[in-house]
Amino acid sequence: MTEYRRFYIPKALWFFTVNLAERKNNRLLIEKIDVLSQAFRYVKIRKPFYINAVVIMPDHLHCIWTLPPDDGDYSMR
């Protein structure tokens, strides 16, 4: 199994991409944009972060987030 090394840096800026498992002809993210938006709000309430940018495509999304000054645990989000 791969062993990941993560750097937990408070107030860090993170870029990441999320892909759907089945990408071909899948429009789930844009068809269910309201559900995705609710999920973002749900997580932000429990584990705050600032959304610098987000690009939502039919089958994947790209985000740039900034974490709070006292929290470097991006993987919990």
Distance bins in CASP14 RR format, pairs under 12 A and 6 or more apart:
PFRMAT RR
TARGET T0000
AUTHOR 0000-0000-0000
RMODE 2
METHOD distances of the structure
MODEL  1
4 75 0 0 0 0 1 0 0 0 0 0 0
5 75 0 0 0 0 0 1 0 0 0 0 0
6 12 0 0 0 0 0 1 0 0 0 0 0
6 14 0 0 0 0 0 1 0 0 0 0 0
6 72 0 0 0 0 1 0 0 0 0 0 0
6 73 0 0 0 0 1 0 0 0 0 0 0
6 74 1 0 0 1 0 0 0 0 0 0 0
6 75 1 0 0 1 0 0 0 0 0 0 0
6 76 0 0 0 0 0 1 0 0 0 0 0
7 14 0 0 0 0 0 1 0 0 0 0 0
7 67 0 0 0 0 0 1 0 0 0 0 0
7 72 0 0 0 0 1 0 0 0 0 0 0
7 73 0 0 0 0 0 1 0 0 0 0 0
7 74 0 0 0 0 1 0 0 0 0 0 0
7 75 0 0 0 0 0 1 0 0 0 0 0
8 14 0 0 0 0 0 1 0 0 0 0 0
8 67 0 0 0 0 1 0 0 0 0 0 0
8 70 0 0 0 0 0 1 0 0 0 0 0
8 71 0 0 0 0 1 0 0 0 0 0 0
8 72 1 0 1 0 0 0 0 0 0 0 0
8 73 1 0 1 0 0 0 0 0 0 0 0
8 74 1 0 0 1 0 0 0 0 0 0 0
8 75 0 0 0 0 1 0 0 0 0 0 0
8 76 0 0 0 0 1 0 0 0 0 0 0
9 66 0 0 0 0 0 1 0 0 0 0 0
9 67 1 0 0 1 0 0 0 0 0 0 0
9 68 0 0 0 0 0 1 0 0 0 0 0
9 69 0 0 0 0 0 1 0 0 0 0 0
9 70 0 0 0 0 0 1 0 0 0 0 0
9 71 0 0 0 0 1 0 0 0 0 0 0
9 72 1 0 1 0 0 0 0 0 0 0 0
9 73 0 0 0 0 1 0 0 0 0 0 0
9 74 0 0 0 0 1 0 0 0 0 0 0
10 49 0 0 0 0 0 1 0 0 0 0 0
10 66 0 0 0 0 0 1 0 0 0 0 0
10 67 1 0 0 1 0 0 0 0 0 0 0
10 68 1 0 0 1 0 0 0 0 0 0 0
10 69 1 0 1 0 0 0 0 0 0 0 0
10 70 1 0 1 0 0 0 0 0 0 0 0
10 71 1 0 1 0 0 0 0 0 0 0 0
10 72 1 0 1 0 0 0 0 0 0 0 0
10 73 0 0 0 0 1 0 0 0 0 0 0
10 74 0 0 0 0 0 1 0 0 0 0 0
11 48 0 0 0 0 0 1 0 0 0 0 0
11 49 0 0 0 0 0 1 0 0 0 0 0
11 50 0 0 0 0 1 0 0 0 0 0 0
11 65 0 0 0 0 0 1 0 0 0 0 0
11 66 1 0 0 1 0 0 0 0 0 0 0
11 67 1 0 1 0 0 0 0 0 0 0 0
11 68 1 0 0 1 0 0 0 0 0 0 0
11 69 1 0 1 0 0 0 0 0 0 0 0
11 70 0 0 0 0 1 0 0 0 0 0 0
11 71 0 0 0 0 1 0 0 0 0 0 0
11 72 1 0 0 1 0 0 0 0 0 0 0
11 74 0 0 0 0 0 1 0 0 0 0 0
12 49 0 0 0 0 0 1 0 0 0 0 0
12 50 0 0 0 0 0 1 0 0 0 0 0
12 52 0 0 0 0 0 1 0 0 0 0 0
12 64 0 0 0 0 0 1 0 0 0 0 0
12 65 0 0 0 0 1 0 0 0 0 0 0
12 66 1 0 0 1 0 0 0 0 0 0 0
12 67 1 0 1 0 0 0 0 0 0 0 0
12 68 0 0 0 0 0 1 0 0 0 0 0
12 69 0 0 0 0 0 1 0 0 0 0 0
12 70 0 0 0 0 0 1 0 0 0 0 0
12 71 0 0 0 0 1 0 0 0 0 0 0
12 72 1 0 0 1 0 0 0 0 0 0 0
12 73 0 0 0 0 0 1 0 0 0 0 0
12 74 1 0 0 1 0 0 0 0 0 0 0
12 75 0 0 0 0 0 1 0 0 0 0 0
12 77 0 0 0 0 0 1 0 0 0 0 0
13 49 0 0 0 0 0 1 0 0 0 0 0
13 50 0 0 0 0 1 0 0 0 0 0 0
13 51 0 0 0 0 0 1 0 0 0 0 0
13 52 1 0 0 1 0 0 0 0 0 0 0
13 53 0 0 0 0 0 1 0 0 0 0 0
13 63 0 0 0 0 0 1 0 0 0 0 0
13 64 1 0 0 1 0 0 0 0 0 0 0
13 65 1 0 0 1 0 0 0 0 0 0 0
13 66 1 0 1 0 0 0 0 0 0 0 0
13 67 0 0 0 0 1 0 0 0 0 0 0
13 72 0 0 0 0 0 1 0 0 0 0 0
13 74 0 0 0 0 1 0 0 0 0 0 0
14 49 0 0 0 0 1 0 0 0 0 0 0
14 50 0 0 0 0 0 1 0 0 0 0 0
14 51 0 0 0 0 0 1 0 0 0 0 0
14 52 0 0 0 0 1 0 0 0 0 0 0
14 53 0 0 0 0 0 1 0 0 0 0 0
14 62 0 0 0 0 0 1 0 0 0 0 0
14 63 1 0 0 1 0 0 0 0 0 0 0
14 64 1 0 0 1 0 0 0 0 0 0 0
14 65 1 0 1 0 0 0 0 0 0 0 0
14 66 1 0 0 1 0 0 0 0 0 0 0
14 67 1 0 0 1 0 0 0 0 0 0 0
14 71 0 0 0 0 0 1 0 0 0 0 0
14 72 0 0 0 0 1 0 0 0 0 0 0
14 73 0 0 0 0 0 1 0 0 0 0 0
14 74 1 0 1 0 0 0 0 0 0 0 0
14 75 0 0 0 0 1 0 0 0 0 0 0
14 77 0 0 0 0 1 0 0 0 0 0 0
15 51 0 0 0 0 0 1 0 0 0 0 0
15 52 0 0 0 0 1 0 0 0 0 0 0
15 53 0 0 0 0 1 0 0 0 0 0 0
15 54 0 0 0 0 0 1 0 0 0 0 0
15 55 0 0 0 0 0 1 0 0 0 0 0
15 61 0 0 0 0 0 1 0 0 0 0 0
15 62 1 0 0 1 0 0 0 0 0 0 0
15 63 1 0 0 1 0 0 0 0 0 0 0
15 64 1 0 1 0 0 0 0 0 0 0 0
15 65 0 0 0 0 1 0 0 0 0 0 0
15 66 0 0 0 0 0 1 0 0 0 0 0
15 74 0 0 0 0 0 1 0 0 0 0 0
16 49 0 0 0 0 0 1 0 0 0 0 0
16 51 0 0 0 0 0 1 0 0 0 0 0
16 52 0 0 0 0 0 1 0 0 0 0 0
16 53 0 0 0 0 0 1 0 0 0 0 0
16 54 0 0 0 0 0 1 0 0 0 0 0
16 55 0 0 0 0 0 1 0 0 0 0 0
16 60 0 0 0 0 0 1 0 0 0 0 0
16 61 0 0 0 0 1 0 0 0 0 0 0
16 62 1 0 0 1 0 0 0 0 0 0 0
16 63 1 0 1 0 0 0 0 0 0 0 0
16 64 0 0 0 0 1 0 0 0 0 0 0
16 65 1 0 0 1 0 0 0 0 0 0 0
16 74 0 0 0 0 1 0 0 0 0 0 0
16 75 0 0 0 0 0 1 0 0 0 0 0
16 77 0 0 0 0 1 0 0 0 0 0 0
17 23 0 0 0 0 0 1 0 0 0 0 0
17 54 0 0 0 0 0 1 0 0 0 0 0
17 55 0 0 0 0 1 0 0 0 0 0 0
17 56 0 0 0 0 0 1 0 0 0 0 0
17 57 0 0 0 0 1 0 0 0 0 0 0
17 59 0 0 0 0 0 1 0 0 0 0 0
17 60 1 0 0 1 0 0 0 0 0 0 0
17 61 1 0 0 1 0 0 0 0 0 0 0
17 62 1 0 1 0 0 0 0 0 0 0 0
17 63 1 0 0 1 0 0 0 0 0 0 0
17 64 0 0 0 0 0 1 0 0 0 0 0
18 28 0 0 0 0 0 1 0 0 0 0 0
18 29 0 0 0 0 1 0 0 0 0 0 0
18 36 0 0 0 0 0 1 0 0 0 0 0
18 39 0 0 0 0 0 1 0 0 0 0 0
18 40 0 0 0 0 0 1 0 0 0 0 0
18 54 0 0 0 0 0 1 0 0 0 0 0
18 55 0 0 0 0 0 1 0 0 0 0 0
18 56 0 0 0 0 1 0 0 0 0 0 0
18 57 0 0 0 0 0 1 0 0 0 0 0
18 59 0 0 0 0 0 1 0 0 0 0 0
18 60 1 0 0 1 0 0 0 0 0 0 0
18 61 1 0 1 0 0 0 0 0 0 0 0
18 62 0 0 0 0 1 0 0 0 0 0 0
18 63 1 0 0 1 0 0 0 0 0 0 0
18 65 0 0 0 0 0 1 0 0 0 0 0
18 77 0 0 0 0 0 1 0 0 0 0 0
19 26 0 0 0 0 1 0 0 0 0 0 0
19 28 0 0 0 0 0 1 0 0 0 0 0
19 29 0 0 0 0 0 1 0 0 0 0 0
19 57 0 0 0 0 1 0 0 0 0 0 0
19 58 0 0 0 0 0 1 0 0 0 0 0
19 59 1 0 0 1 0 0 0 0 0 0 0
19 60 1 0 1 0 0 0 0 0 0 0 0
19 61 0 0 0 0 1 0 0 0 0 0 0
19 62 0 0 0 0 0 1 0 0 0 0 0
20 26 1 0 1 0 0 0 0 0 0 0 0
20 27 0 0 0 0 1 0 0 0 0 0 0
20 28 1 0 0 1 0 0 0 0 0 0 0
20 29 1 0 0 1 0 0 0 0 0 0 0
20 30 0 0 0 0 0 1 0 0 0 0 0
20 31 0 0 0 0 0 1 0 0 0 0 0
20 32 0 0 0 0 0 1 0 0 0 0 0
20 36 0 0 0 0 0 1 0 0 0 0 0
20 56 0 0 0 0 0 1 0 0 0 0 0
20 57 0 0 0 0 1 0 0 0 0 0 0
20 58 0 0 0 0 1 0 0 0 0 0 0
20 59 1 0 1 0 0 0 0 0 0 0 0
20 60 1 0 0 1 0 0 0 0 0 0 0
20 61 0 0 0 0 1 0 0 0 0 0 0
21 28 0 0 0 0 0 1 0 0 0 0 0
21 59 0 0 0 0 1 0 0 0 0 0 0
21 60 0 0 0 0 0 1 0 0 0 0 0
22 28 0 0 0 0 1 0 0 0 0 0 0
22 58 0 0 0 0 0 1 0 0 0 0 0
22 59 0 0 0 0 1 0 0 0 0 0 0
22 60 0 0 0 0 0 1 0 0 0 0 0
23 29 0 0 0 0 0 1 0 0 0 0 0
23 57 0 0 0 0 1 0 0 0 0 0 0
23 58 0 0 0 0 1 0 0 0 0 0 0
23 59 1 0 1 0 0 0 0 0 0 0 0
23 60 1 0 0 1 0 0 0 0 0 0 0
23 61 0 0 0 0 0 1 0 0 0 0 0
24 58 0 0 0 0 0 1 0 0 0 0 0
24 59 1 0 0 1 0 0 0 0 0 0 0
24 60 0 0 0 0 0 1 0 0 0 0 0
25 31 0 0 0 0 0 1 0 0 0 0 0
25 58 0 0 0 0 1 0 0 0 0 0 0
25 59 0 0 0 0 1 0 0 0 0 0 0
26 32 0 0 0 0 0 1 0 0 0 0 0
26 57 0 0 0 0 0 1 0 0 0 0 0
26 58 1 0 0 1 0 0 0 0 0 0 0
26 59 1 0 1 0 0 0 0 0 0 0 0
26 60 0 0 0 0 1 0 0 0 0 0 0
27 33 0 0 0 0 0 1 0 0 0 0 0
27 56 0 0 0 0 0 1 0 0 0 0 0
27 57 0 0 0 0 1 0 0 0 0 0 0
27 58 1 0 1 0 0 0 0 0 0 0 0
27 59 1 0 0 1 0 0 0 0 0 0 0
27 60 0 0 0 0 0 1 0 0 0 0 0
28 35 0 0 0 0 1 0 0 0 0 0 0
28 36 0 0 0 0 1 0 0 0 0 0 0
28 56 0 0 0 0 0 1 0 0 0 0 0
28 57 0 0 0 0 0 1 0 0 0 0 0
28 58 1 0 0 1 0 0 0 0 0 0 0
28 59 1 0 0 1 0 0 0 0 0 0 0
28 60 0 0 0 0 0 1 0 0 0 0 0
28 61 0 0 0 0 0 1 0 0 0 0 0
29 35 0 0 0 0 1 0 0 0 0 0 0
29 36 1 0 0 1 0 0 0 0 0 0 0
29 37 0 0 0 0 0 1 0 0 0 0 0
29 39 0 0 0 0 0 1 0 0 0 0 0
29 40 0 0 0 0 0 1 0 0 0 0 0
29 54 0 0 0 0 0 1 0 0 0 0 0
29 55 0 0 0 0 0 1 0 0 0 0 0
29 56 1 0 1 0 0 0 0 0 0 0 0
29 57 1 0 0 1 0 0 0 0 0 0 0
29 58 1 0 1 0 0 0 0 0 0 0 0
29 59 1 0 0 1 0 0 0 0 0 0 0
29 60 1 0 0 1 0 0 0 0 0 0 0
29 61 1 0 0 1 0 0 0 0 0 0 0
29 62 0 0 0 0 0 1 0 0 0 0 0
30 36 0 0 0 0 1 0 0 0 0 0 0
30 37 0 0 0 0 0 1 0 0 0 0 0
30 55 0 0 0 0 0 1 0 0 0 0 0
30 56 1 0 0 1 0 0 0 0 0 0 0
30 57 1 0 0 1 0 0 0 0 0 0 0
30 58 1 0 1 0 0 0 0 0 0 0 0
30 59 0 0 0 0 1 0 0 0 0 0 0
30 60 0 0 0 0 0 1 0 0 0 0 0
30 61 0 0 0 0 1 0 0 0 0 0 0
31 56 0 0 0 0 0 1 0 0 0 0 0
31 58 1 0 0 1 0 0 0 0 0 0 0
31 59 0 0 0 0 0 1 0 0 0 0 0
32 38 0 0 0 0 1 0 0 0 0 0 0
32 39 0 0 0 0 1 0 0 0 0 0 0
32 56 0 0 0 0 0 1 0 0 0 0 0
32 58 0 0 0 0 0 1 0 0 0 0 0
33 39 0 0 0 0 0 1 0 0 0 0 0
33 40 0 0 0 0 0 1 0 0 0 0 0
33 54 0 0 0 0 0 1 0 0 0 0 0
33 56 1 0 0 1 0 0 0 0 0 0 0
33 57 0 0 0 0 0 1 0 0 0 0 0
33 58 0 0 0 0 0 1 0 0 0 0 0
33 61 0 0 0 0 0 1 0 0 0 0 0
34 40 0 0 0 0 0 1 0 0 0 0 0
34 41 0 0 0 0 0 1 0 0 0 0 0
34 56 0 0 0 0 0 1 0 0 0 0 0
35 41 0 0 0 0 0 1 0 0 0 0 0
35 42 0 0 0 0 0 1 0 0 0 0 0
35 56 0 0 0 0 0 1 0 0 0 0 0
36 42 0 0 0 0 0 1 0 0 0 0 0
36 43 0 0 0 0 0 1 0 0 0 0 0
36 54 0 0 0 0 1 0 0 0 0 0 0
36 56 1 0 0 1 0 0 0 0 0 0 0
36 57 0 0 0 0 0 1 0 0 0 0 0
36 58 0 0 0 0 0 1 0 0 0 0 0
36 60 0 0 0 0 0 1 0 0 0 0 0
36 61 1 0 0 1 0 0 0 0 0 0 0
36 63 0 0 0 0 0 1 0 0 0 0 0
37 43 0 0 0 0 0 1 0 0 0 0 0
37 44 0 0 0 0 0 1 0 0 0 0 0
37 51 0 0 0 0 0 1 0 0 0 0 0
37 54 0 0 0 0 0 1 0 0 0 0 0
37 56 0 0 0 0 1 0 0 0 0 0 0
37 61 0 0 0 0 0 1 0 0 0 0 0
38 44 0 0 0 0 0 1 0 0 0 0 0
38 45 0 0 0 0 0 1 0 0 0 0 0
39 45 0 0 0 0 0 1 0 0 0 0 0
39 46 0 0 0 0 0 1 0 0 0 0 0
39 56 0 0 0 0 0 1 0 0 0 0 0
39 61 0 0 0 0 0 1 0 0 0 0 0
39 77 0 0 0 0 0 1 0 0 0 0 0
40 46 0 0 0 0 0 1 0 0 0 0 0
40 47 0 0 0 0 0 1 0 0 0 0 0
40 48 0 0 0 0 0 1 0 0 0 0 0
40 49 0 0 0 0 1 0 0 0 0 0 0
40 50 0 0 0 0 0 1 0 0 0 0 0
40 51 1 0 0 1 0 0 0 0 0 0 0
40 54 0 0 0 0 1 0 0 0 0 0 0
40 56 0 0 0 0 0 1 0 0 0 0 0
40 61 0 0 0 0 0 1 0 0 0 0 0
40 63 0 0 0 0 1 0 0 0 0 0 0
40 65 0 0 0 0 0 1 0 0 0 0 0
40 77 0 0 0 0 1 0 0 0 0 0 0
41 47 0 0 0 0 0 1 0 0 0 0 0
41 48 0 0 0 0 0 1 0 0 0 0 0
41 49 0 0 0 0 0 1 0 0 0 0 0
41 51 0 0 0 0 0 1 0 0 0 0 0
42 48 0 0 0 0 0 1 0 0 0 0 0
42 77 0 0 0 0 0 1 0 0 0 0 0
43 49 1 0 0 1 0 0 0 0 0 0 0
43 51 0 0 0 0 0 1 0 0 0 0 0
43 63 0 0 0 0 0 1 0 0 0 0 0
43 65 0 0 0 0 0 1 0 0 0 0 0
43 74 0 0 0 0 0 1 0 0 0 0 0
43 76 0 0 0 0 1 0 0 0 0 0 0
43 77 1 0 1 0 0 0 0 0 0 0 0
44 50 0 0 0 0 1 0 0 0 0 0 0
44 51 0 0 0 0 1 0 0 0 0 0 0
44 65 0 0 0 0 1 0 0 0 0 0 0
44 67 0 0 0 0 0 1 0 0 0 0 0
44 68 0 0 0 0 0 1 0 0 0 0 0
44 77 0 0 0 0 1 0 0 0 0 0 0
45 77 0 0 0 0 0 1 0 0 0 0 0
46 71 0 0 0 0 0 1 0 0 0 0 0
46 73 0 0 0 0 0 1 0 0 0 0 0
46 76 0 0 0 0 1 0 0 0 0 0 0
46 77 0 0 0 0 1 0 0 0 0 0 0
47 65 0 0 0 0 0 1 0 0 0 0 0
47 67 0 0 0 0 1 0 0 0 0 0 0
47 68 0 0 0 0 1 0 0 0 0 0 0
47 70 0 0 0 0 0 1 0 0 0 0 0
47 71 1 0 0 1 0 0 0 0 0 0 0
47 72 0 0 0 0 0 1 0 0 0 0 0
47 73 1 0 0 1 0 0 0 0 0 0 0
47 74 0 0 0 0 1 0 0 0 0 0 0
47 75 0 0 0 0 0 1 0 0 0 0 0
47 76 1 0 1 0 0 0 0 0 0 0 0
47 77 1 0 1 0 0 0 0 0 0 0 0
48 65 0 0 0 0 0 1 0 0 0 0 0
48 66 0 0 0 0 0 1 0 0 0 0 0
48 67 0 0 0 0 1 0 0 0 0 0 0
48 68 1 0 1 0 0 0 0 0 0 0 0
48 69 0 0 0 0 0 1 0 0 0 0 0
48 70 0 0 0 0 1 0 0 0 0 0 0
48 71 1 0 0 1 0 0 0 0 0 0 0
48 72 0 0 0 0 0 1 0 0 0 0 0
48 73 0 0 0 0 0 1 0 0 0 0 0
48 74 0 0 0 0 0 1 0 0 0 0 0
48 76 0 0 0 0 0 1 0 0 0 0 0
48 77 0 0 0 0 1 0 0 0 0 0 0
49 63 0 0 0 0 1 0 0 0 0 0 0
49 64 0 0 0 0 0 1 0 0 0 0 0
49 65 1 0 1 0 0 0 0 0 0 0 0
49 66 1 0 0 1 0 0 0 0 0 0 0
49 67 1 0 1 0 0 0 0 0 0 0 0
49 68 1 0 0 1 0 0 0 0 0 0 0
49 69 0 0 0 0 0 1 0 0 0 0 0
49 71 0 0 0 0 1 0 0 0 0 0 0
49 72 0 0 0 0 1 0 0 0 0 0 0
49 73 0 0 0 0 0 1 0 0 0 0 0
49 74 1 0 0 1 0 0 0 0 0 0 0
49 75 0 0 0 0 0 1 0 0 0 0 0
49 76 0 0 0 0 0 1 0 0 0 0 0
49 77 1 0 1 0 0 0 0 0 0 0 0
50 63 0 0 0 0 0 1 0 0 0 0 0
50 64 0 0 0 0 1 0 0 0 0 0 0
50 65 1 0 0 1 0 0 0 0 0 0 0
50 66 1 0 1 0 0 0 0 0 0 0 0
50 67 1 0 0 1 0 0 0 0 0 0 0
50 68 0 0 0 0 1 0 0 0 0 0 0
50 69 0 0 0 0 0 1 0 0 0 0 0
50 71 0 0 0 0 0 1 0 0 0 0 0
50 77 0 0 0 0 0 1 0 0 0 0 0
51 61 0 0 0 0 0 1 0 0 0 0 0
51 62 0 0 0 0 0 1 0 0 0 0 0
51 63 1 0 0 1 0 0 0 0 0 0 0
51 64 1 0 0 1 0 0 0 0 0 0 0
51 65 1 0 0 1 0 0 0 0 0 0 0
51 66 0 0 0 0 1 0 0 0 0 0 0
51 67 0 0 0 0 0 1 0 0 0 0 0
51 77 0 0 0 0 0 1 0 0 0 0 0
52 62 0 0 0 0 0 1 0 0 0 0 0
52 63 0 0 0 0 1 0 0 0 0 0 0
52 64 1 0 1 0 0 0 0 0 0 0 0
52 65 1 0 0 1 0 0 0 0 0 0 0
52 66 1 0 1 0 0 0 0 0 0 0 0
52 67 0 0 0 0 0 1 0 0 0 0 0
53 61 0 0 0 0 0 1 0 0 0 0 0
53 62 1 0 0 1 0 0 0 0 0 0 0
53 63 1 0 0 1 0 0 0 0 0 0 0
53 64 1 0 1 0 0 0 0 0 0 0 0
53 65 0 0 0 0 1 0 0 0 0 0 0
53 66 0 0 0 0 0 1 0 0 0 0 0
54 60 0 0 0 0 0 1 0 0 0 0 0
54 61 1 0 0 1 0 0 0 0 0 0 0
54 62 1 0 0 1 0 0 0 0 0 0 0
54 63 1 0 1 0 0 0 0 0 0 0 0
54 64 1 0 0 1 0 0 0 0 0 0 0
54 65 0 0 0 0 1 0 0 0 0 0 0
55 61 1 0 0 1 0 0 0 0 0 0 0
55 62 1 0 1 0 0 0 0 0 0 0 0
55 63 1 0 0 1 0 0 0 0 0 0 0
55 64 0 0 0 0 1 0 0 0 0 0 0
56 62 0 0 0 0 1 0 0 0 0 0 0
56 63 0 0 0 0 1 0 0 0 0 0 0
57 63 0 0 0 0 0 1 0 0 0 0 0
63 74 0 0 0 0 0 1 0 0 0 0 0
63 77 0 0 0 0 1 0 0 0 0 0 0
64 74 0 0 0 0 0 1 0 0 0 0 0
65 71 0 0 0 0 0 1 0 0 0 0 0
65 72 0 0 0 0 0 1 0 0 0 0 0
65 74 1 0 0 1 0 0 0 0 0 0 0
65 75 0 0 0 0 0 1 0 0 0 0 0
65 77 1 0 0 1 0 0 0 0 0 0 0
66 72 0 0 0 0 0 1 0 0 0 0 0
66 74 0 0 0 0 1 0 0 0 0 0 0
66 77 0 0 0 0 0 1 0 0 0 0 0
67 73 1 0 0 1 0 0 0 0 0 0 0
67 74 1 0 1 0 0 0 0 0 0 0 0
67 75 0 0 0 0 0 1 0 0 0 0 0
67 76 0 0 0 0 0 1 0 0 0 0 0
67 77 0 0 0 0 1 0 0 0 0 0 0
68 74 0 0 0 0 0 1 0 0 0 0 0
68 77 0 0 0 0 0 1 0 0 0 0 0
71 77 0 0 0 0 1 0 0 0 0 0 0
END
